[in-house]
Amino acid sequence: MIDAQMFWEQVKTNLNGKNSKNQLLKHWFEPTSILSIENRQHTKCFRIGVPTDLHKFWITQNLLDRICSEISAIYNNPFEVEFVVTGEPYESHLDTGDHQPDLFESAAKKIQQNHRVMAPSPITANLKPSDNQQNRDVLNPDYTFSTFVVGRNNEFAHAASYSIAENPGTENYNPLFICGPTGMGKTHLLNAVGNQIRAAQPQLRIMYVSAERFLNECIQSIRRHEMDKFRKQYRDRCEILLMDDIQILGRGEAVQEEFFHTLNDFLEKGRQVVVASDRMPKDIKGLEDRIRTRLEWGLIADIQMPDIETRVAILRYKAERKALRLSHDIINYIARISKRSIRELEGNLNKVKMFSELQGLDINLDLVKRVLATHDDTSTITADEIQKLCAQHFNVRVPDLRSKGRTKPLVVARQVAMYLVKKHLDKSLVDIGRTFGGRDHTTVMNALRRVEFLQAKDADLKRDIEDIELRIHNITGL
């Protein structure tokens, strides 16, 4: 039994001890408290109370990885972190002599004044929006073809998706495999296909589901001896199957068996299947060859990182929808520094909008540069970003890369991340060791040698590294 208060005090003590001179940390993190530790399916959930919306926003944007890392150091099992706005008054721990921008302090005061009493508003730290959908047949009404900005990076994927939506079940386009890095619009296209079909043929039953949900439901059905019910749900009760993040299916053989027969059933009956993944079928580790060939049998449409012209077009569209009047210089500036994903692009726009409203100031280029100062790096990538790319590729968590965990998948992911940090950043072995949880330089040196040695012998590992380096290239443009 975990004593919640003692646990959280230990987390705060450890984090503050490593950042004793960080005034920003004291200001935003010190007012947090732990509300409860709840048992959830396969995990524990740490529910953390924060006094204001701005605290929640700042912590999730800047501090979440470090919080998870400190929790991992104490609690070694799977967990979730959830932030809940309590609306309680708080005492600022900010030293006015520090260099904290007035922008953030003023914004914090305004939100605190406007939200003294509010209902709890939780967000779960490690879940994607698609994973929060409780019903299978739930489509985002905002994700349509009319709201999808087409550019050179995605025009083929858009055209293929639209063609399928107009005529689902077309043999040459079934299944449609949409592939691209995280945040490029794959989920938007999946929903757009579903929304278009529903508008034209409302009698067709559409199932939109994440691969992780399919996996979890399959495992539960096996345990409960309810596979007949599971098969009927997926094979007999829908005509259109839309599945997101299909790379997750590489985790389990039993699940792949069911997906293979489900896919075959749809194809034999001429029912449309559209799936999305962050990598090509051939690059999904653990995926059976018979599934890979079925996925490659149809049409593969990839989405690349948007070029500057497409990012500008997306920003103009998003700004219009938010009733923001932005100058050409502002649009170009935000587009220029937001190269990692469309989500980052919209996130930066939202951040500018929020701070403008909180400050009561017009949006001008100087304000935008102040708000997005930490993003203004157009040609480099950080060690944290490389760690995130490796964690996504190898299906591990970023805090685990910095932990003392020694499982084989985690060790491989950590060593590859060290190798790529050394290759793409001007960092010493000591600096890299600090980035990975305080390891010494000899550990880093051994990891680099190990990766270089294995690349020559292991074709799969070499392909993994090439895939991650392609994403680094997409971010830096170098």
C-alpha positions as CSV (number, residue, x, y, z in Angstrom):
1,M,0.0,0.0,0.0
2,I,1.5,3.3,-1.1
3,D,1.1,6.3,1.2
4,A,0.1,8.9,-1.4
5,Q,1.3,12.0,0.5
6,M,4.7,10.6,1.5
7,F,5.1,9.3,-2.1
8,W,4.5,12.7,-3.6
9,E,6.7,14.5,-1.1
10,Q,9.5,12.2,-2.1
11,V,9.0,12.9,-5.8
12,K,9.0,16.7,-5.1
13,T,12.0,16.4,-2.9
14,N,14.0,14.5,-5.5
15,L,13.0,16.8,-8.3
16,N,13.7,20.0,-6.4
17,G,17.0,18.6,-5.2
18,K,18.2,18.2,-8.7
19,N,17.0,21.7,-9.7
20,S,17.5,23.7,-6.5
21,K,18.2,27.0,-8.3
22,N,15.4,26.7,-10.8
23,Q,12.9,29.4,-9.9
24,L,10.5,28.4,-12.6
25,L,10.3,24.9,-11.1
26,K,9.5,26.3,-7.7
27,H,6.8,28.6,-9.1
28,W,4.9,26.0,-11.2
29,F,5.7,22.7,-9.4
30,E,5.7,23.6,-5.7
31,P,1.9,24.2,-5.5
32,T,1.1,20.7,-6.8
33,S,-0.4,18.0,-4.5
34,I,-1.4,14.4,-4.9
35,L,-5.1,13.8,-4.8
36,S,-5.2,10.0,-5.0
37,I,-3.5,6.9,-6.3
38,E,-6.1,4.8,-8.2
39,N,-5.9,1.2,-9.4
40,R,-6.8,1.1,-13.1
41,Q,-6.6,-1.7,-15.6
42,H,-3.0,-3.0,-15.6
43,T,-1.7,0.3,-14.1
44,K,-1.9,2.7,-11.2
45,C,-2.9,6.3,-11.9
46,F,-1.3,9.1,-9.9
47,R,-3.9,12.0,-9.8
48,I,-2.0,15.2,-9.3
49,G,-3.8,18.4,-8.2
50,V,-2.7,21.8,-9.7
51,P,-4.2,25.1,-8.8
52,T,-4.9,26.6,-12.3
53,D,-5.2,25.8,-15.9
54,L,-1.9,27.5,-16.6
55,H,-0.1,25.3,-14.1
56,K,-1.5,22.3,-15.9
57,F,-0.5,23.7,-19.3
58,W,3.0,24.6,-18.2
59,I,3.7,21.4,-16.4
60,T,2.5,19.2,-19.2
61,Q,4.5,21.2,-21.8
62,N,7.8,21.5,-19.8
63,L,7.9,19.2,-16.8
64,L,6.0,16.0,-17.5
65,D,9.0,13.8,-18.6
66,R,11.0,14.8,-15.5
67,I,8.0,14.0,-13.2
68,C,7.5,10.6,-14.8
69,S,11.3,9.9,-14.5
70,E,11.2,10.6,-10.7
71,I,8.1,8.5,-10.3
72,S,9.8,5.7,-12.2
73,A,12.8,5.9,-9.9
74,I,10.4,5.1,-6.9
75,Y,7.7,3.0,-8.5
76,N,8.9,0.4,-11.0
77,N,5.5,-0.8,-12.4
78,P,3.4,0.7,-15.2
79,F,1.6,3.9,-14.3
80,E,-0.3,6.9,-15.6
81,V,-0.2,10.5,-14.5
82,E,-3.4,12.6,-14.5
83,F,-3.5,16.3,-13.7
84,V,-6.7,17.8,-12.1
85,V,-7.3,21.5,-11.8
86,T,-8.5,22.2,-8.2
87,G,-8.9,25.9,-8.4
88,E,-7.3,26.4,-5.0
89,P,-5.5,29.6,-4.3
90,Y,-1.7,29.3,-4.2
91,E,1.3,31.2,-3.1
92,S,3.8,32.2,-5.8
93,H,7.3,30.8,-5.2
94,L,8.8,33.0,-7.9
95,D,11.7,35.2,-7.0
96,T,10.9,38.6,-8.4
97,G,14.6,39.2,-8.9
98,D,14.8,36.2,-11.3
99,H,14.7,36.5,-15.0
100,Q,11.2,35.0,-15.4
101,P,9.3,36.8,-18.1
102,D,6.4,39.1,-17.0
103,L,4.3,37.3,-19.6
104,F,4.1,34.1,-17.7
105,E,3.6,35.6,-14.2
106,S,0.9,38.0,-15.4
107,A,-0.8,35.2,-17.2
108,A,-0.7,33.0,-14.1
109,K,-2.3,35.7,-12.0
110,K,-5.1,36.3,-14.5
111,I,-6.0,32.7,-14.8
112,Q,-5.9,32.3,-11.0
113,Q,-8.3,35.3,-10.7
114,N,-10.7,33.9,-13.3
115,H,-10.7,30.3,-12.0
116,R,-10.9,30.5,-8.2
117,V,-13.7,27.9,-8.2
118,M,-13.9,25.3,-10.9
119,A,-14.8,21.7,-11.5
120,P,-11.9,19.3,-11.7
121,S,-10.6,19.0,-15.3
122,P,-8.4,15.9,-15.7
123,I,-6.0,15.1,-18.5
124,T,-4.2,11.8,-18.8
125,A,-0.5,12.2,-19.5
126,N,0.2,9.1,-21.6
127,L,-2.8,8.6,-23.7
128,K,-3.5,9.7,-27.3
129,P,-6.8,11.4,-28.1
130,S,-7.9,8.4,-30.1
131,D,-7.3,6.1,-27.1
132,N,-9.8,8.1,-25.0
133,Q,-12.7,7.2,-27.2
134,Q,-15.0,4.9,-25.3
135,N,-17.2,3.9,-28.2
136,R,-15.9,2.2,-31.3
137,D,-18.2,4.0,-33.7
138,V,-17.0,7.5,-32.7
139,L,-15.7,9.8,-35.5
140,N,-14.4,13.3,-34.9
141,P,-16.8,15.6,-36.9
142,D,-14.1,18.2,-37.3
143,Y,-11.9,15.8,-39.2
144,T,-13.3,16.0,-42.8
145,F,-11.8,16.3,-46.2
146,S,-12.9,20.0,-46.3
147,T,-10.8,20.7,-43.2
148,F,-7.7,18.8,-44.4
149,V,-5.1,21.1,-46.0
150,V,-3.6,19.4,-49.0
151,G,0.1,20.0,-49.9
152,R,2.8,18.1,-51.8
153,N,3.6,16.1,-48.7
154,N,0.1,14.5,-48.5
155,E,-1.7,15.0,-51.8
156,F,-1.5,11.3,-52.8
157,A,-2.7,10.1,-49.4
158,H,-5.6,12.6,-49.6
159,A,-6.6,11.6,-53.1
160,A,-6.5,7.9,-52.3
161,S,-8.6,8.4,-49.1
162,Y,-11.1,10.6,-50.9
163,S,-11.5,8.0,-53.7
164,I,-12.1,5.3,-51.2
165,A,-14.7,7.4,-49.3
166,E,-16.5,7.9,-52.6
167,N,-16.4,4.2,-53.6
168,P,-15.6,2.0,-50.6
169,G,-14.5,-1.6,-51.3
170,T,-12.7,-0.8,-54.5
171,E,-10.4,-3.9,-55.1
172,N,-7.2,-2.0,-56.0
173,Y,-7.5,0.3,-53.0
174,N,-8.4,-2.3,-50.4
175,P,-6.8,-2.3,-47.9
176,L,-5.6,1.3,-47.9
177,F,-2.4,1.7,-45.7
178,I,-1.7,5.3,-44.7
179,C,1.8,5.7,-43.4
180,G,3.7,8.7,-41.9
181,P,5.4,10.2,-38.9
182,T,3.4,11.1,-35.8
183,G,1.3,14.2,-36.1
184,M,1.1,14.3,-39.9
185,G,-2.7,13.9,-40.3
186,K,-3.2,10.2,-40.5
187,T,-5.9,10.2,-37.9
188,H,-7.5,13.1,-39.7
189,L,-7.7,11.2,-42.9
190,L,-9.1,8.1,-41.2
191,N,-11.9,10.1,-39.7
192,A,-12.5,12.0,-43.0
193,V,-13.0,8.7,-44.8
194,G,-15.5,7.6,-42.1
195,N,-17.4,10.9,-42.1
196,Q,-17.6,11.0,-45.9
197,I,-19.0,7.5,-46.1
198,R,-21.5,8.1,-43.3
199,A,-22.8,11.3,-45.1
200,A,-23.2,9.5,-48.4
201,Q,-24.2,6.0,-47.2
202,P,-25.6,6.3,-43.7
203,Q,-26.8,2.6,-43.8
204,L,-23.2,1.4,-43.7
205,R,-21.9,0.5,-40.2
206,I,-18.4,2.0,-39.6
207,M,-16.0,1.0,-36.9
208,Y,-13.2,3.3,-36.0
209,V,-10.8,1.8,-33.4
210,S,-7.2,2.0,-32.3
211,A,-5.0,-1.1,-32.8
212,E,-4.3,-0.9,-29.1
213,R,-8.0,-1.2,-28.3
214,F,-8.3,-4.2,-30.7
215,L,-5.3,-5.8,-29.0
216,N,-6.6,-5.3,-25.5
217,E,-10.1,-6.5,-26.3
218,C,-8.7,-9.6,-28.0
219,I,-6.6,-10.5,-25.0
220,Q,-9.6,-9.9,-22.6
221,S,-11.8,-12.0,-24.9
222,I,-9.3,-14.9,-24.9
223,R,-9.1,-14.8,-21.1
224,R,-12.9,-14.7,-20.7
225,H,-13.4,-17.4,-23.4
226,E,-15.6,-14.9,-25.4
227,M,-13.8,-15.1,-28.8
228,D,-17.1,-15.8,-30.6
229,K,-18.5,-12.5,-29.3
230,F,-15.3,-10.7,-30.3
231,R,-15.3,-12.0,-33.8
232,K,-19.0,-11.1,-34.3
233,Q,-18.3,-7.6,-33.1
234,Y,-15.5,-7.0,-35.7
235,R,-16.5,-9.2,-38.6
236,D,-20.3,-9.3,-38.6
237,R,-21.4,-5.9,-37.3
238,C,-19.6,-3.5,-39.5
239,E,-18.9,-2.9,-43.2
240,I,-16.1,-0.3,-42.9
241,L,-13.1,-0.9,-40.6
242,L,-10.8,2.1,-39.8
243,M,-7.9,1.2,-37.5
244,D,-5.3,3.6,-36.2
245,D,-1.7,2.9,-35.0
246,I,-1.6,-0.5,-36.5
247,Q,2.1,-0.9,-35.7
248,I,1.1,-1.9,-32.2
249,L,-0.1,-5.3,-33.5
250,G,3.5,-6.5,-33.7
251,R,3.4,-7.1,-30.0
252,G,1.3,-10.3,-29.9
253,E,1.0,-13.5,-31.9
254,A,-2.6,-14.4,-30.8
255,V,-3.8,-10.9,-31.7
256,Q,-2.2,-11.1,-35.1
257,E,-4.0,-14.4,-35.8
258,E,-7.3,-12.7,-35.1
259,F,-6.4,-9.6,-37.1
260,F,-5.3,-11.7,-40.1
261,H,-8.6,-13.6,-40.2
262,T,-10.6,-10.3,-39.6
263,L,-8.7,-8.7,-42.5
264,N,-9.3,-11.6,-44.8
265,D,-13.0,-11.7,-43.9
266,F,-13.3,-8.0,-44.9
267,L,-11.4,-8.4,-48.1
268,E,-13.3,-11.5,-49.2
269,K,-16.6,-9.8,-48.7
270,G,-15.5,-6.6,-50.5
271,R,-15.7,-4.5,-47.3
272,Q,-13.3,-1.5,-47.0
273,V,-10.4,-1.5,-44.6
274,V,-8.3,1.6,-44.0
275,V,-5.4,1.4,-41.5
276,A,-2.8,3.9,-40.4
277,S,0.8,3.4,-39.1
278,D,3.9,5.5,-38.3
279,R,6.0,3.0,-40.4
280,M,5.8,0.9,-43.5
281,P,4.5,-2.7,-43.3
282,K,8.0,-4.1,-43.9
283,D,9.3,-2.0,-40.9
284,I,6.8,-3.1,-38.3
285,K,8.8,-5.3,-36.0
286,G,7.2,-8.6,-35.1
287,L,4.5,-8.4,-37.8
288,E,3.8,-11.8,-39.4
289,D,4.7,-12.0,-43.1
290,R,1.2,-13.1,-44.1
291,I,-0.3,-9.9,-42.6
292,R,2.5,-7.8,-44.1
293,T,1.7,-9.2,-47.6
294,R,-2.0,-8.6,-47.1
295,L,-1.4,-4.9,-46.2
296,E,1.0,-4.5,-49.1
297,W,-1.6,-6.1,-51.4
298,G,-3.7,-3.0,-51.5
299,L,-2.5,0.6,-51.7
300,I,0.1,2.3,-49.6
301,A,-0.1,6.1,-49.3
302,D,2.6,7.8,-47.3
303,I,2.6,11.3,-45.8
304,Q,5.8,13.2,-45.4
305,M,6.7,16.2,-43.3
306,P,5.0,19.3,-44.8
307,D,7.1,21.8,-46.6
308,I,7.1,25.5,-45.7
309,E,4.4,26.4,-48.2
310,T,2.1,23.7,-46.8
311,R,2.8,24.8,-43.2
312,V,1.9,28.3,-44.1
313,A,-1.4,27.2,-45.7
314,I,-2.3,25.1,-42.7
315,L,-1.6,28.0,-40.4
316,R,-3.7,30.4,-42.4
317,Y,-6.6,28.0,-42.3
318,K,-6.2,27.3,-38.6
319,A,-5.9,31.0,-37.8
320,E,-9.1,31.8,-39.8
321,R,-11.0,29.1,-37.9
322,K,-9.9,30.6,-34.6
323,A,-10.8,34.1,-35.8
324,L,-7.2,35.3,-35.6
325,R,-5.9,38.0,-37.9
326,L,-2.2,37.3,-38.3
327,S,0.3,39.2,-40.5
328,H,2.3,37.5,-43.2
329,D,5.5,37.8,-41.1
330,I,3.9,36.1,-38.1
331,I,2.5,33.3,-40.2
332,N,5.9,32.7,-41.8
333,Y,7.7,32.8,-38.5
334,I,5.5,30.2,-36.8
335,A,5.6,28.0,-39.9
336,R,9.4,28.3,-40.1
337,I,10.0,27.2,-36.5
338,S,7.3,24.5,-36.4
339,K,8.9,21.7,-38.5
340,R,8.3,18.6,-36.4
341,S,4.6,18.0,-37.0
342,I,1.2,19.5,-37.7
343,R,0.4,19.1,-34.1
344,E,3.3,21.2,-33.1
345,L,2.2,23.8,-35.7
346,E,-1.3,24.0,-34.2
347,G,0.1,23.8,-30.6
348,N,2.3,26.9,-31.2
349,L,-0.6,28.8,-32.7
350,N,-2.8,27.9,-29.6
351,K,0.0,29.0,-27.3
352,V,0.2,32.4,-29.0
353,K,-3.6,32.8,-28.9
354,M,-3.8,31.8,-25.2
355,F,-1.1,34.2,-24.0
356,S,-2.5,37.0,-26.2
357,E,-5.9,36.6,-24.6
358,L,-4.5,36.3,-21.0
359,Q,-2.4,39.4,-21.5
360,G,-5.0,41.4,-23.3
361,L,-2.4,42.2,-26.0
362,D,-2.6,42.3,-29.8
363,I,-0.7,39.6,-31.5
364,N,2.5,41.0,-33.1
365,L,5.8,39.5,-34.1
366,D,7.6,40.5,-30.9
367,L,4.9,38.8,-28.7
368,V,5.0,35.7,-30.9
369,K,8.8,35.5,-30.6
370,R,8.6,35.9,-26.8
371,V,6.0,33.2,-26.4
372,L,7.8,30.7,-28.8
373,A,11.3,31.6,-27.9
374,T,12.2,28.0,-26.9
375,H,11.0,26.7,-30.3
376,D,13.1,29.1,-32.4
377,D,15.6,26.6,-33.6
378,T,15.1,25.7,-37.2
379,S,18.1,23.5,-38.0
380,T,18.9,21.4,-34.9
381,I,17.3,18.7,-32.8
382,T,17.7,18.2,-29.1
383,A,18.7,15.1,-27.1
384,D,15.2,15.0,-25.6
385,E,13.7,14.9,-29.1
386,I,16.0,12.1,-30.2
387,Q,15.0,10.2,-27.0
388,K,11.3,10.7,-27.8
389,L,11.8,9.4,-31.4
390,C,13.6,6.3,-30.2
391,A,11.0,5.7,-27.5
392,Q,8.2,5.9,-30.0
393,H,10.0,3.6,-32.5
394,F,10.9,0.9,-29.9
395,N,7.6,1.2,-28.0
396,V,9.1,2.2,-24.7
397,R,8.7,5.3,-22.5
398,V,11.2,8.2,-22.4
399,P,11.6,8.0,-18.6
400,D,12.7,4.4,-19.0
401,L,15.5,5.4,-21.3
402,R,16.9,7.4,-18.4
403,S,16.1,4.7,-15.7
404,K,18.2,1.8,-14.5
405,G,16.0,-0.8,-16.3
406,R,18.0,-3.5,-18.1
407,T,15.4,-5.5,-20.1
408,K,16.7,-6.3,-23.6
409,P,14.3,-4.1,-25.6
410,L,15.0,-1.2,-23.3
411,V,18.8,-1.6,-23.5
412,V,18.7,-1.6,-27.3
413,A,16.5,1.5,-27.4
414,R,18.7,3.3,-24.9
415,Q,21.9,2.4,-26.8
416,V,20.5,3.4,-30.1
417,A,19.4,6.7,-28.6
418,M,22.9,7.4,-27.2
419,Y,24.4,6.5,-30.6
420,L,22.1,9.0,-32.4
421,V,22.6,11.7,-29.9
422,K,26.4,11.4,-30.4
423,K,26.1,11.3,-34.2
424,H,23.8,14.2,-34.6
425,L,24.7,16.5,-31.7
426,D,27.9,18.1,-30.6
427,K,27.9,16.5,-27.2
428,S,30.7,14.9,-25.1
429,L,30.4,11.4,-23.7
430,V,29.9,12.9,-20.2
431,D,27.1,15.2,-21.4
432,I,25.4,12.2,-23.1
433,G,25.7,10.2,-19.9
434,R,24.0,13.0,-17.9
435,T,21.2,13.1,-20.5
436,F,20.5,9.4,-19.9
437,G,20.1,9.4,-16.1
438,G,23.6,10.2,-15.0
439,R,25.5,7.3,-16.6
440,D,29.3,7.6,-16.8
441,H,31.2,8.1,-20.0
442,T,32.5,4.5,-20.2
443,T,28.9,3.3,-20.3
444,V,28.1,5.6,-23.2
445,M,31.3,4.6,-25.0
446,N,30.4,0.9,-24.7
447,A,26.9,1.6,-26.0
448,L,28.3,3.4,-29.1
449,R,30.7,0.6,-29.9
450,R,27.9,-1.9,-29.4
451,V,25.6,-0.2,-31.8
452,E,28.3,0.2,-34.4
453,F,29.2,-3.5,-34.1
454,L,25.6,-4.7,-34.3
455,Q,24.6,-2.6,-37.3
456,A,27.0,-4.6,-39.5
457,K,25.4,-7.9,-38.3
458,D,21.8,-7.1,-37.6
459,A,19.8,-5.9,-40.7
460,D,16.7,-5.2,-38.6
461,L,18.6,-2.9,-36.2
462,K,20.2,-1.1,-39.1
463,R,16.8,-0.5,-40.6
464,D,15.5,0.7,-37.2
465,I,18.3,3.3,-37.1
466,E,17.7,4.4,-40.7
467,D,14.0,4.9,-39.9
468,I,14.8,7.1,-36.9
469,E,17.4,9.0,-38.8
470,L,14.8,9.7,-41.5
471,R,12.6,11.3,-38.9
472,I,15.6,13.3,-37.6
473,H,16.1,14.5,-41.1
474,N,12.5,15.5,-41.4
475,I,12.8,17.6,-38.3
476,T,16.1,19.3,-39.1
477,G,16.0,19.4,-42.8
478,L,19.7,18.5,-42.8
